[in-house]
Amino acid sequence: DAGVIQSPRHEVTEMGQEVTLRCKPISGHDYLFWYRQTMMRGLELLIYFNNNVPIDDSGMPEDRFSAKMPNASFSTLKIQPSEPRDSAVYFCASSLGPGGGTQYFGPGTRLLVL
Amino acid sequence: KNQVEQSPQSLIILEGKNCTLQCNYTVSPFSNLRWYKQDTGRGPVSLTIMTFSENTKSNGRYTATLDADTKQSSLHITASQLSDSASYICVVSLSGYSTLTFGKGTMLLVSP
């Protein structure tokens, strides 16, 4: 398996623009997680899905952030409008089974909002 | 509040030397504790997973220990290599939940 695939790997945009990050989880995995990583705060869970259904979105910072999982092999994280403080590395991870299972992380999307 | 604290924040050691990284947590109820390695520019990769009943687990030159009574874990790296230079993140899982509580990591630099 190719592992978790994320695109784009890098994104530079201007404040106010819409940003869409994409993730393809490992085939067969039933959990998908979106994380944000910054130097100041480390890794933070934004939202996670089980069988394509959002389970916990309490980590989503505000209404500007939204995530969807239309099918088992694809998820998006959208920021609209983007702000400079959204600059971070966004990781997608997937796992088979709940918290006891190993989460496999994608390579991340490095976002810079100017 | 569930927290995971790691020390030191950063560490520089000479190639071939051993080192130990520390993790203290307040997460309760506890399910399992993991150590992840994150190379620069990459996503974290799992090194070890330990449940409540395990107190040591090895993965090659990496050995993790767990004391569930004192809520402490350590990661010992033996005979360090340049490729060990990375951030090491301690992660604790709550029982019955899929969310994880992450430490901020220890940045390790192995110098030749």
Interface residues (C-beta under 8 A of the other chain):
Chain A: V4 Y31 F33 R41 G42 L43 E44 L45 Y48 N50 I55 D56 F91 A93 S95 P98 G99 G100 T102 Q103 Y104 F105 G106 P107 G108
Chain B: S31 N32 R34 G41 R42 G43 P44 V45 S46 I49 I89 S93 L94 S95 G96 Y97 S98 T99 L100 F102 G103 K104 G105
